[in-house]
Amino acid sequence: MSRGSALVDTLVAAFVTALLLQVAAGAAHLQAAGEQVQEAAVAAAAWTARHGDRAGGLTLAQALAPDADSVALRFVPEGVSVVIRRRVPLIGPGGEVAPLVVGRAVVGVSPYRSRRE
């Protein structure tokens, strides 16, 4: 094997390694964002179901997921529903590839809950 082909092989291996590391870092970033919006949705739904305060639940969701694109909190027959959406920029200048992650949670409200605080 000549020195030139050994150098090319080394450069190709380094490029492939760097590319794989970038893909792994992007996947980890995407998973972390998904977990963040899911946890924020669960916490906001549980807090709203417990206290009955829609504005407080929205504030909590926005505080726990500050990069969220949208936060929707509704009272549904099953209880309290929270949906948080966030685009996660991964590749390119300005994040041209930005998949959407969504956190959803529905927490039931007992019709027999105590009115005591």
N, C-alpha and C positions, 0 to 999 in steps of 0.2 A: 504494500500500500504506500502510495507516495504522500509526501507532506501536504500537498494541495488537497487531495481527497480526504485526508484525515482532518484537515481544517474545516472543510465543507461539512463533513459528518458531525463534527463538534458544534458548528454553528447551527445546523439543522436541529440537533438534539437540544441545544440551549433554547432555540426558538419554540420548539414543541413543549418543552418544560415550562417556559414562561407563559405560553398560551394556556396550558392545563392549569397552572396556578391562578391565572386570571379568571378562568371559568369556575374554578373551585371557590375563589373569593366572591365572585358574583352570586353563585348559588347560596353561599353562606349569608350574604347580605340580603338576598331575597327571602330566605327562610327567617332571618331575624326580624325583618319588616312584617312578615306575615304573623309571626308570633306576637309582635308588639300590638298590631291592630286587633288581633283576636283577644288578647288579654284586656285591652282597653274596652272592647265591646262587652266582655263578660262583666268587668268591674262596673261599668256605667249602667248596664242593665240591672245588675244586682242592687246597686245603690238606689236607682230610681224605683225599683220594685219595693225596696224597704222603706224609702222616705216619701215616695209619691211626688217628687219634685222634678218635673221635666227639665227645667232650666238648669238645675244643679247637675242632673245627669249629663246633659249636653256639655256643660262646663268641664265636668270630670273627664268625659271622653276626649275632649279637645286638649286637655292638659296631659293626658296619658299618651295620646297619639298626636303630637303637635304638627307633624308633617302630613296629616291626613288631608286628602282632597275633599272628602265629604263625610259628614256624620249625620245619620238619620236615626232618630229615636221616636218610636211610636208606641202607643198603647194599643194592643191587639187583644182579641178574646183570650188568647193563651197567657197574656201577661204583658211584659214589656219587651219590645224588640229593638235591638240596636244593630245598625249596619254601618261599618266604617270602611271606606275605600281609600286606597293610597296607591299612587303610581311610584314605582321604584326605578329610577334611572340606572341603567347598568352599563351600556356601551355607547361610545361615540361622543362627540362634542355636544354638549347640551342634553345628553341622555336620550338619543334618538330611539334606542331600544329601552322601553320602560314598561315592563309588565305590570298589570294591576293585581294588587293583593286585596282581599276582602276579609274582614272579620265580622262574623255574625253571631249574635247571641239572643236567646229568648229566655227570660226568667219569669216563672209563674208568680202570680200575685194571689195570695190566699184570700178568699172572700171573708174569712173569719179572723183576719189579723187583728191584733190588739190596737187600739187607738192611743194607748199610753206611749209616752216617749221616755 
